[in-house]
Amino acid sequence: MTDIKNLHPLEIKVLLKYGKDDKLTSERLQKELGYKEGHANQAFSWLGGKGLLKEVSRVPHTYYEISDYGKALAKNGSVEVRIINFLKEKGAHQLPEISSALGIEGKDVGSAFGSMKKDGLVKMDGGKAEYTGAALPERFEIADAIIKKAATKDNGLLESTELSEKENEVIATLTKKRGISDTAFRTIERETVTYQLTGDFEQVVQSLKSAGITGNEIGEVTPAMLASGDWRKGTFRGYNINIPPARIIPGRTNPYVQFLESVKDKLCALGFQEFDGPLVETEFWNGDALFMPQFHAARDIHDVYRIKNPTHAKFIEEPYLTNVANVHKNGGNSGSRGWNYEFDNEFTRRLIMRSQGTVLSAHQLHKAEIPGKYFGIARCFRYDKVDATHLSDFYQTEGIVLGENVNLKTLLGFLEMFAVEIAGATDVKYVPGYFPFTEPSIEVHIKHPKLGWFELGGSGIFRPEVTKAMGVDVPVAAWGIGIDRMALMALGLNDLRELFCEDVERVRLRKARF
């Protein structure tokens, strides 16, 4: 039988409150016992470990939570409808002009225009957008109704089961699980887990009642209790003298830090020079200098954190600002036609948290030696749902090789070194990829014994639009490898979160494997 001395007040209150036929959920404990969600889950976990609780059902739910962007759409109308109404009233205009007139961010105008062009609602004539006169598809009306319905709810949540089949199809285009790019909804997936008391819990309850234990016993005496004398009015929890004392463990280098140092050592031994840069960057270096268009959905590849104060840098270095602006406008001296839009000098100064290691290469290009080899280990930030292979902040090893004889074979050789020699993978494959700043672009994938195939990183040969704007006229091979993911293989782990685990014993085990 369970020793009642080992029971926590969170468990005791559950045992005394409920019987064998009660269906227990986290929501029920929060409502009836005043628990927080974390307290309820702890109680379930502890009782289950003692054999006093069993899981009886698990029901998945999909919710759609309206975002601030969605609330703005509910108030002002969809971007697509506002653009069409503007074109009906004002006639043909360039996209930046529409953006300025409507007060809508350029990339949202560009994304909406691309979607409407596929539906035949708009067309581009002489660099100006025109409305074709076609009727709006039914999904626009459905989307508007869904957004307004969510906006009227106090919690802003819609459950998939309360929506029709067509509504579920439409809302799937208005939401995403990861990232903070402007979508009307966020997808939230939850499970309702139901438990029942089991085992010898009834005998445990009788023992608790016989001992007069209620779960409200005092576990810690505070200065306030001593000052008021309230400690005299209650009873105290007993001490369990059988609990083993904490082990005193000497400090040592974290295995992940050691792994990062080993990567640096190997690259330096190959003749690479290390570069670094600030965590706070401008849109210019993080995207514009890498030929990522300002007014295009491609910008959503990176969900960035914006800086609240100050919001913008004071200036961008010349001649790089002018060179990059010209490349975007008309191709500049790159031999390209560019993106054919008016470059926004205000947007390019916006401050963000660095979202990719490639920004270090953009900074290095104009001061690099030719031939030359450079690398950096960069901490990057993207709003992301944390799981076994994703973190909201992560490390990338970024590198470039410049020279007349640099080509795709050069790049593949370095990718193989990362995948096989550093990550320790035995199964490696290379697949075509897309990045706005490289052509050709290649992704390297490795096979993890537990997680299966996943992307290790992206790479390619920098486009002339990137290199020539920085004064470089030779081929440049570039890569951005997820060094956290390499560590999964090298340290024998199954979850990225273990790299930053606070459990000392698990850290020591990783040390032994490394």
Secondary structure as GFF3:
##gff-version 3
##sequence-region A 1 514
A	DSSP	three_ten_helix	4	6	.	.	.	ID=ss1
A	DSSP	alpha_helix	9	17	.	.	.	ID=ss2
A	DSSP	alpha_helix	26	32	.	.	.	ID=ss3
A	DSSP	alpha_helix	37	49	.	.	.	ID=ss4
A	DSSP	beta_strand	53	66	.	.	.	ID=ss5
A	DSSP	alpha_helix	68	76	.	.	.	ID=ss6
A	DSSP	alpha_helix	79	90	.	.	.	ID=ss7
A	DSSP	alpha_helix	95	102	.	.	.	ID=ss8
A	DSSP	alpha_helix	106	118	.	.	.	ID=ss9
A	DSSP	beta_strand	122	125	.	.	.	ID=ss10
A	DSSP	beta_strand	128	131	.	.	.	ID=ss11
A	DSSP	alpha_helix	138	151	.	.	.	ID=ss12
A	DSSP	beta_strand	157	159	.	.	.	ID=ss13
A	DSSP	three_ten_helix	160	162	.	.	.	ID=ss14
A	DSSP	alpha_helix	165	171	.	.	.	ID=ss15
A	DSSP	beta_strand	175	176	.	.	.	ID=ss16
A	DSSP	beta_strand	185	197	.	.	.	ID=ss17
A	DSSP	alpha_helix	201	210	.	.	.	ID=ss18
A	DSSP	alpha_helix	223	228	.	.	.	ID=ss19
A	DSSP	three_ten_helix	230	232	.	.	.	ID=ss20
A	DSSP	alpha_helix	255	269	.	.	.	ID=ss21
A	DSSP	beta_strand	273	274	.	.	.	ID=ss22
A	DSSP	beta_strand	280	282	.	.	.	ID=ss23
A	DSSP	alpha_helix	283	286	.	.	.	ID=ss24
A	DSSP	three_ten_helix	288	290	.	.	.	ID=ss25
A	DSSP	three_ten_helix	297	301	.	.	.	ID=ss26
A	DSSP	alpha_helix	320	330	.	.	.	ID=ss27
A	DSSP	three_ten_helix	347	349	.	.	.	ID=ss28
A	DSSP	beta_strand	351	353	.	.	.	ID=ss29
A	DSSP	alpha_helix	358	365	.	.	.	ID=ss30
A	DSSP	beta_strand	372	381	.	.	.	ID=ss31
A	DSSP	beta_strand	393	402	.	.	.	ID=ss32
A	DSSP	alpha_helix	408	416	.	.	.	ID=ss33
A	DSSP	pi_helix	417	422	.	.	.	ID=ss34
A	DSSP	beta_strand	428	432	.	.	.	ID=ss35
A	DSSP	beta_strand	438	448	.	.	.	ID=ss36
A	DSSP	beta_strand	452	462	.	.	.	ID=ss37
A	DSSP	alpha_helix	464	467	.	.	.	ID=ss38
A	DSSP	three_ten_helix	468	470	.	.	.	ID=ss39
A	DSSP	beta_strand	476	482	.	.	.	ID=ss40
A	DSSP	alpha_helix	483	490	.	.	.	ID=ss41
A	DSSP	three_ten_helix	496	500	.	.	.	ID=ss42
A	DSSP	alpha_helix	504	513	.	.	.	ID=ss43
###
